[in-house]
Amino acid sequence: MKKYSMALLLCLVCIAYIFFQHSQVASENWNTYPNLPSPVGTEPFLITSAGQATDGKVFSYLAKDLHLEGDYRPRALASDLYDYHTIVLVTGYSPHGLHQTYRTVEEEKSRVRELVEEAEASGIPLIIVHIGGSSRDDSLTWTFLKESLPHAEYVLGLSQMEQNDKLMSLAKQHKVPVTLVEELSNMRTPFNSAFR
């Protein structure tokens, strides 16, 4: 009898320990997901750039490989949203890319702000993607992230950002789910889950 009570007590302690550890992890990572539990967007979607880096074009290939219906328009305006049900905003500042559009940084910020505001007013979900990792961890890219994240339904990015803690804190403040992955190829499943 004593042998069984000791085993039962040991099992209860183990279960309590596991439950305690799980509750701590759940509270720390309340908004991180390997992929979304249910879709937040519908097709067709618009992929556009916030900062004019080539990251948007690279990400459009990933979306195409998933056979999702969407267009890549790096310089899309708020007036272009009539054809789309979701916006995928790929953040990443590139001085060279911005120079090719003949826009200033302030004009690009204004374009993105108007796009995000029009999407919100029209009830169009916004998904933010950051694939630049640490190579696009500059202050202007962070400005685009900071200004658009409060309006987002979902954030998908690479985990190599130096400012991951700031991103997670901002996402938690605005209750936006986040998925951070190690490599670009690992974004397929989470991005697919945003639509299917």
matplotlib code that plots the C-alpha trace (Angstrom):
import matplotlib.pyplot as plt

x = [0.0, 2.8, 4.5, 1.4, 0.8, 4.4, 4.1, 0.8, 2.3, 5.3, 2.9, 0.9, 4.1, 5.1, 1.7, 1.7, 5.2, 4.3, 1.1, 3.1, 5.7, 3.1, 1.2, 4.4, 5.2, 1.6, 1.6, 5.0, 4.2, 0.4, 0.5, 3.1, 1.8, 3.6, 0.7, -2.8, -5.6, -8.0, -7.6, -7.6, -7.5, -9.2, -8.0, -7.3, -4.7, -2.3, 1.3, 2.9, 6.1, 6.6, 10.0, 10.6, 13.0, 13.0, 11.6, 8.1, 9.0, 10.8, 7.8, 5.5, 7.3, 6.6, 2.9, 2.9, 4.5, 1.6, -0.9, -2.5, -4.3, -2.6, -0.7, 2.5, 2.3, 5.2, 3.9, 0.2, -2.0, -5.0, -7.2, -5.9, -7.6, -11.0, -9.8, -8.4, -9.7, -6.5, -3.3, 0.1, 2.5, 6.1, 8.3, 11.8, 13.5, 15.9, 17.3, 18.1, 14.5, 13.0, 15.2, 13.8, 10.3, 11.2, 9.7, 11.1, 10.9, 8.1, 6.1, 6.6, 5.5, 2.4, 1.6, 1.8, -0.2, -3.0, -3.0, -3.3, -6.0, -8.1, -7.8, -9.0, -11.9, -12.9, -12.6, -9.7, -7.4, -3.8, -1.0, 2.5, 5.5, 9.1, 11.6, 14.7, 15.7, 18.7, 19.7, 16.6, 16.6, 17.1, 15.2, 13.2, 12.1, 11.1, 9.1, 7.1, 6.5, 5.6, 3.1, 1.3, 1.3, -1.6, -3.8, -2.7, -4.5, -1.2, 2.5, 4.9, 8.7, 12.1, 13.4, 16.8, 15.7, 17.6, 14.4, 12.3, 11.5, 10.2, 8.2, 6.7, 5.9, 4.1, 2.2, 1.1, 0.0, -2.2, -3.2, -1.8, -0.7, 2.9, 4.8, 8.6, 10.5, 14.2, 14.2, 12.2, 11.2, 9.6, 7.1, 5.1, 2.9, 2.1, 1.4, -0.9, -2.7, -3.6, -5.8, -6.8]
y = [0.0, 2.4, 1.6, 2.7, 5.9, 6.9, 6.3, 8.2, 11.2, 11.2, 11.2, 14.1, 16.1, 15.5, 16.6, 19.7, 20.6, 20.1, 22.2, 24.9, 25.0, 25.0, 27.9, 29.9, 29.3, 30.0, 33.4, 34.4, 33.4, 34.1, 35.5, 33.3, 30.6, 28.0, 28.8, 30.4, 28.3, 29.8, 32.0, 35.8, 36.7, 35.7, 35.7, 37.5, 39.5, 42.3, 42.0, 45.4, 46.9, 49.2, 50.7, 49.5, 46.7, 43.7, 41.5, 41.9, 40.4, 37.5, 36.9, 36.9, 33.9, 32.0, 32.9, 31.8, 28.4, 27.9, 28.5, 31.4, 34.0, 37.4, 40.2, 41.9, 45.7, 47.4, 50.9, 50.2, 53.1, 53.2, 53.6, 50.2, 48.1, 47.7, 44.4, 42.8, 41.1, 41.1, 43.2, 41.6, 44.4, 43.3, 45.7, 46.5, 49.8, 50.1, 53.4, 52.1, 50.7, 53.9, 55.9, 53.8, 55.0, 58.6, 59.0, 60.4, 58.4, 60.7, 60.1, 56.3, 56.6, 58.6, 56.0, 53.1, 55.0, 55.8, 52.2, 50.8, 53.4, 52.6, 48.9, 49.4, 51.6, 49.0, 46.0, 44.5, 42.4, 43.4, 40.8, 42.1, 40.1, 40.9, 38.6, 40.7, 39.5, 41.2, 42.7, 44.9, 45.7, 49.4, 52.3, 53.1, 49.5, 49.5, 52.7, 51.0, 48.0, 50.2, 52.3, 49.4, 46.7, 48.2, 47.7, 44.1, 40.8, 38.8, 39.3, 36.8, 37.3, 35.9, 35.3, 36.8, 40.4, 42.2, 44.0, 40.8, 41.8, 45.2, 43.5, 41.0, 43.7, 45.8, 42.8, 41.9, 45.5, 45.4, 41.7, 40.7, 37.1, 36.5, 33.7, 34.0, 31.4, 30.6, 30.6, 32.0, 28.5, 27.9, 30.7, 28.5, 26.8, 29.9, 32.0, 29.3, 29.1, 32.8, 31.9, 28.3]
z = [0.0, 0.9, -2.4, -4.4, -2.4, -2.9, -6.7, -6.7, -4.9, -7.3, -10.3, -8.8, -8.2, -11.8, -13.2, -11.0, -12.3, -15.9, -15.5, -13.8, -16.5, -19.3, -17.7, -17.5, -21.2, -22.2, -20.4, -21.8, -25.4, -25.5, -29.0, -30.7, -33.0, -35.3, -37.6, -37.1, -35.7, -38.3, -41.4, -41.1, -44.8, -48.1, -51.6, -53.8, -51.9, -52.6, -51.7, -51.5, -50.0, -47.1, -47.7, -51.3, -50.5, -52.9, -50.1, -51.4, -54.7, -53.0, -50.9, -53.9, -55.2, -52.0, -52.3, -55.9, -54.9, -52.5, -55.4, -53.6, -55.6, -55.2, -57.0, -56.2, -56.6, -54.8, -55.3, -54.6, -53.5, -51.3, -54.4, -55.7, -52.9, -54.7, -56.3, -53.1, -50.0, -48.0, -47.9, -47.3, -46.3, -46.6, -44.5, -45.4, -46.2, -49.1, -50.1, -53.6, -54.0, -52.8, -55.2, -58.1, -57.2, -57.2, -53.8, -50.5, -47.3, -46.1, -49.3, -48.8, -45.1, -46.3, -49.0, -46.5, -43.9, -46.4, -47.6, -44.0, -43.1, -46.2, -45.6, -42.0, -43.1, -45.8, -43.4, -45.4, -43.2, -43.0, -42.7, -42.0, -43.3, -42.4, -44.2, -44.0, -40.6, -39.1, -42.5, -42.5, -38.8, -39.3, -37.8, -41.0, -41.4, -37.7, -38.3, -41.0, -38.6, -35.7, -37.7, -39.4, -36.7, -34.6, -37.7, -38.5, -38.1, -38.2, -38.2, -39.9, -39.7, -39.3, -35.8, -36.4, -35.8, -33.1, -32.1, -31.6, -28.0, -29.2, -31.9, -29.5, -27.0, -29.6, -30.9, -27.4, -26.7, -29.8, -29.4, -32.8, -33.3, -34.4, -36.0, -36.1, -38.1, -38.7, -42.5, -45.3, -46.5, -43.1, -43.8, -46.2, -43.6, -41.4, -44.5, -45.9, -42.6, -42.9, -45.9, -45.6]

ax = plt.figure().add_subplot(projection="3d")
ax.plot(x, y, z, "-o")
ax.set_aspect("equal")
plt.show()
